[in-house]
């Protein structure tokens, strides 16, 4: 018999650690290959970790509510066959020198190229000239806070292999000592500008209830504050006549459900219009990296979804521009169902390039949504409400009852000006208001 270390697997880009929620087996229990043995939570999503081997759990190394780093052992299994156990253990990547010794008569230029590629891979995700590994979130914070390479080198990382986590860099910022300013410059700074606002202590009155935020709510709170700090938000509004959309859906929803076994909601129609508008204005589908703008090739639409426990998650419709209306409906229904039943995979919440939020689902007419970083825009759709509206006809203006809906478009004013943000919203409006009643589903 041999021992096998069960490691916490990679959970996707930018995810460096996870919290143990619960173990599905106890020490001494036997498990089979691909059995889910532990439930974990990241800042993206909750998921299960399967075991790649069969065996018996002889020691659990990370208990409930403890945090494990990616690649860290969380349990030890007893498995049959030393050879098998060794073969299944994750292997460290070989160095260029090791490759050179293993391959006889290798071309020196090949080795040189390999060494350069390995060196590049180490530093390509670093900061400036640093060899530090920084996740996209940490890198973004460092750039926005103008943290120098020397300061980064001074931060003691608590992540895997000493990597700097979000908590490490936020703690550094909170305790950072600002460099002394020249006397002449200090004289020009107003008193108001030098005073850091401090929240007054909140008094707890008799009968008040104190509720501790859960893990997900704390993550949401941090993300929202971080986004408002990073992006100067501007919001544009428009009211759209969705009468044709409502009539078209009413005509097709029962047929679609009978044929596909899926409900036809308004969301695939909204996403379809958003995708077409992004194709018209691709500079909405970007991210900001310091003074660089990254124009995204893929159109991945995030869909803000309320959970039964009151929290929020944003699953992502990947390559939405490649899906038909029917395909969008199926993808949206699948993601919404799995989100509400805690069956999303980590990759289901990654890679969004634009997000939609349906505030109308709660009866709200409009909202001012906060941009999910590192995206630069988000659209909120309100409730569809019957209202009297003025229609232009060949015989003159008339008042009719129409199905109207407000849309709110929040965008990052660093890279999206009012003209681009407004024209994008107008195009979404036009696609919905001029919906073709002959559209196939």
N, C-alpha and C positions, 0 to 999 in steps of 0.2 A: 504493500500500500504506500501511497505517496501523498504529500500535501499539495493542494492547489490553492493559490491565492485568487480570490474573486475580486477583480478590480472594478472601480467605478468607471464605466465606459464614457467615451466622449459623447456629449449631449448636443453638439452643434457649435457653430462659430460664436465666440464671445462668452460661452458658458464655461466657467472654470471650477465650479463647485456645486454641490447639491446637499440638501438637508434630508436626513433619513426620516421618513414619516412612520413607517411600520414594517416589521419583518413578517413575512407570510409563513415562515418556518422557524422552528426553534433549534437550538443547539442539540445535536443528536438525531435530528430528522434527516431522512434520506430524500434526495431530490433527483429528478431526472433532467437530462439535457433539455434546454429551452424552457424549463419551469420558471415562472416569475417568482423570485425569492424575496424581493424587497421593493417597497414603494418609496420613491424619492420625489423631492420637489426642488425645482430650480426657479430662477426669477422669470422663467418663461412659462413652464407648464409642469404639472405632476405626471409622472410616468412610472412604469415598472421596469425592473432590471432582471433579465433572465440569466440563468447560469448556462455557460457554454459547454459544461461537462456534467456527467452524472456522478453522484457521490454522496457523502454524508457531511453535514455541517458540523464541524468539531469546535469552531470558535467564531463568534460574532464580534468583529473588531469595532464596529460603529453602531452605537445604540440609538434608539429613537430620539429625535431632535438634535442629534449631533451632526456636524457638518463634515463632509468628506470632499477632498479635492479630486478632480478628474485624474484618473490613473492611480489613485490611492487604494490600497487593499481595504475592503470592508468586511470580509469574512474569509475563513480558511475552511476548505473542504478536504475530506479524505477521499481519494480516488484510487481506482485500481490501475496498476500498470505504471511504472516509473516513466517509461518511454512516452506513453501517451500524455502523462501529466506535464512533462517537460515540453513536449511538442506543442501543447495547447497554451502554455504560458506566453503572454505577449513578449515579443523580443524588442530589445533596444535597437534603434537604427544603427547601422554600421557606419563607421567613418570612412573617408576616402582612402586612408592608408590601409584600413582593414580590407577594403575591396581590392586594393592593389595587390596585397599579399595573397588573396584568395584566387586571383585571376592571373595565371602565368602569362608573361610576355605582353602585358597590357600596354597600350600606347600611352606614353607619358602625357601627351596632349589631352587624352581622354580623362586621365586622373586629374590634370590641372582644371579641366572644365568641370569635373565633378566637384572638386574642392570649392571652386568659385560658386557653383550652384548651391552647395550646402551653406556656404557663408552668406550668400544672398538670401536664402530662405530663413536664416537666423535673424537677419537684420531688417528684412523687408517689412515686417510688421512692427518694427521698433519705432522710436520717436526721434526725429531728426537723425543725428549720427549715432544714436545709442544702440547698444546691442541688447537692450532690455526688450522682453516680449511684453507688449501692451495690447490688451483687448481693444476692439473698436470703441467701446464705451469709455474706457480709461484714457485712451488716446485723445478722444474728443474732449473730455474734461480737461486734460493737460493742456491742449491747444487753446481752449477757450479761456483758461485761467492763466495762460502765458507762463506755464511752469517750464523752467529751463531744463536742459539735459542734466546739468550738474545737480539741480534740485531732485530730479527723478532718481539719480544715482544714490542720493542720500536717503531715499525712502526705503525702509525695510519691508519688503513684501511678505504677506502672510499666505499667499497662494502657493500652488504647486511649484516646486523648484524655486521658491522665493519670488514668484511673480507678484506684481502689484495688483491688488484687487480694487474694486470700486470703493470699498470701505477704507482701504489704506490711503487712497489719494484724497478722499473727502476729509479724512482725519487730518492729513497733512495740510490741506487748505484751511481747515478750521483753526489750526495752530500755527499757521504760516506767519512769519514776521516780515512785514513789508520793508523793502530797502529804504534807507533814509533818503529823503528828497532834498534837493538844494534849497537853501534858505529863501532865495528869490521866488522859487516855484511855490514854496509853502505859503508865502505871503499872498499869493494870488488865489489860493483855494478858499472857498467860502466855508464858514463853520458848518453849514448844513451838509456840505459834501463830505466832510471828514467824520461826521457822526454816523456810526453804524447802528441802524435801527435794532432795538432789542425788544422782544415781545415781553409785555408785562406779565408777571405771574398770574395765573388764573386761579381765582379763589373758588374753592369747592364748598358750596353751601350745604347745609343739612338736607338730606334727602336726595342729593345729586348722586347719580350712578357713574362710576368710573369704569369704562370699557377699554381693555387693552386691545390695540390693533393686532389683528392676526398677521401672519407672514405676508400674505398676498396684499393686504391693504397697505402695509408699510412699503412694499415694493411699488405699488401704484402711486402712493403719496410721493415717494422719492422721484419717480419718473416724471410726474406732473410738475413738480417744483423745478426739476432739472430742465425740462423742456421750456418752461416759461423763462428760465434764466438764460438759456442758450438762444432761443429764437424770439425775435421781436414779432409778436403776433398781430396780424391785421385780419379782420373778418369782413367779407362782403356778403350781402343778402340779395336774394331774388325770389319772386313769387311766380310759380309756374302753374299753368293750366294742364292738369293731368286727366282731363275728361276722357280723351282717347285711350290713354293707358288703362284707366279703370274699366272702360267698356271692353277693351281687348282682353284684359285678364279675366273679366267675368265670362266672356265668351269661351275662353280656352281652359280655364282652371279645372273644370270637371273632366273634360276630355283628356287633358294631360295627366291628371291623377289616375284615371282609369287605364290609360295606356302605359304610363311609366311607373305607377305606384308611388309617385312623388307629388308633394304639394307645390303649387306654383304661387309663390309669393311675389311681392313687388321688388324684392331685393335684386334678383337677377336682371330685371329691367333697368334698375338704377346703375348697377355695375356695368351693364352693357353700354349705357350712355356715357359713363365715366371713362371707360376704356376708349371709346371713340373720340372723346374730347382730349384724352392724353395723347392719342395718335395725332391729333391736330396741333397740340401744344406740348411737345415732348420735354420742354424745359420745366414742366411741373413734376416730371418723373425723375427727380434728381436728389442728390444728397450733398451736403457741404462738408468738406474736409479741410479745415483751416482756411486758406485763401484759394482752395481749389473746389471746383464744382464737378461732381461725378454724375455724368448722365447715364442713367440706367438703361440697359438693353431690354431687360425683361419688364413686363408690366404685371406686378404681383399686388393684388388688392387685399389689404387688411380689412377685416370685418369685425368691428367692435361688438362683442357679445356679452350680455349680462348673464351672470351665473345665478343659480338658485340661492347661493349663500350671500348674494348682494355684491359680490366682487365682479370684476371685469376681466375679460381676456380677449385677445385679438388674433384669431386664426387667420391664415392667409390663403387666398385663392391664387395658386401659382399659375403663371402664364395665362392670365385671364383673357388676353387678346386672342388666344388660340382656341377658346371654347365657344361653342354655339350657345344660344339662349337656353336650350335644353341642358347642355353640359354645365352651364353656370348654375342652373337651378339644382342639379344633382350635387354639384360640388358644394354649394352653399348649404343645402339641407344636411349633407353629410358632416360638414365642419361644425354646424350649429348643434347637431345632435351629439357629436362626440365631445364638444366643448362642455355642454350641460351635463354630460354623464362622465366627465373626467377621463375620457379615452383619447385625448389628443396626444400625439407624439411631439417631442421637442421641435422637430423640423416643421411641424404644422403651424408654428407661431413665429417662424423666422423668415426674413427676406422680403417683407412688405415694402413696396415703393410708394404706395398711396393708400389712404384709409378712408372708409365710409362708416359713419355712425348714424344709426336710426333712432333719433330721439322721439320721432313720431310714434314709435311703439309704446311709449308711455303717455301718449296723449298730448305731448308738447308741440307747440307750433314751430319753434325754432330754438337753436342753442348756439353757443360760441365754443366749438370743440377745441381741445388742446392738441397740438401736433405731436404725434408719436415720433420721437427721435430714432434714426437720423433722417426721417422723411421731411419734406418741406411744406406739405399741405394735407388737409383733411376736409372732407365734406360731411355735413350733418343734414339729414333729410327730416322734415317735420311731419306732423300728422296731415293726412289728406282730408280736407274739410269742404263740405258743400257751402258755396257762397254765391251771392248775386254778383255777376261780373258784366262789364260792358263788352259786347262783341261788335266788331265791324262787319257789316254785311253790304251787299251791293245796293240795298235799299236804305242804307243808313245804319246808325248805331242802335243796338237793342240791348236790353238787360236780360240775362239768362242765368239760370242756376248752373254753376260749373263746379268741378272738383279741383280745388286749388291746394297747393302745397308750397311752403317756404323751404328754401335751401340756404344753408350758411356755409361759406367757404373760408376757413382759416388758413393763412399761408405765412411763410417765413419771409419777412420783409428784407432780409439780408440779400436774398436772391430772387424773390418774386415780388415785382412791383404791382401797383394797383391795376395797371393796364393788363398785364399777363393774368393776374389772379381774377380780374373781372371778366376778361374775355373767355377764359376757361370756363368759369361758372355760366356765362351766357351760352356757351356751346352745349353744356350739359342740359341747360334749360331748353334750348332749341330742339335737341334730340328727343327730349321727353314730351314737350308741348306739341311737336309735329309728328308724334308716333304714328307709324303707318298701320292702319287697321288690318292690312293684308299680310303683316309680318308672320312668317312661319315659326312654329315652335315644335 
